[in-house]
Amino acid sequence: MTWMSKRRLMSTMKAYLFLAPFLIVFIGMVIYPIGLGFKLSLYGQRGARMWYVGFDNYLRIFKDPKFWEAFRVPL
């Protein structure tokens, strides 16, 4: 490695080290809950019992006129 490439590597490593705390918190508090919410939306639930229903929940909600009414109001 040349002197400039070592310097560039150290600069890049410092940048990633500086960003690491933010990325850890962001992933833990934003990305993970969104992913978990999507995963849970693919299941049906009655009490503590859960079962996989796939995209049936989405199909049902998109066919519901009350959903579209509620969606239209804020727009």
Contacts in CASP RR format, 6 or more apart in sequence:
PFRMAT RR
TARGET T0000
AUTHOR 0000-0000-0000
METHOD contacts of the structure
MODEL  1
MTWMSKRRLMSTMKAYLFLAPFLIVFIGMVIYPIGLGFKLSLYGQRGARM
WYVGFDNYLRIFKDPKFWEAFRVPL
1 9 0 8 1.000
41 57 0 8 1.000
41 58 0 8 1.000
42 52 0 8 1.000
42 53 0 8 1.000
42 54 0 8 1.000
42 55 0 8 1.000
42 57 0 8 1.000
43 50 0 8 1.000
43 51 0 8 1.000
43 52 0 8 1.000
43 53 0 8 1.000
43 54 0 8 1.000
44 50 0 8 1.000
44 51 0 8 1.000
44 52 0 8 1.000
44 53 0 8 1.000
44 57 0 8 1.000
45 51 0 8 1.000
61 67 0 8 1.000
END
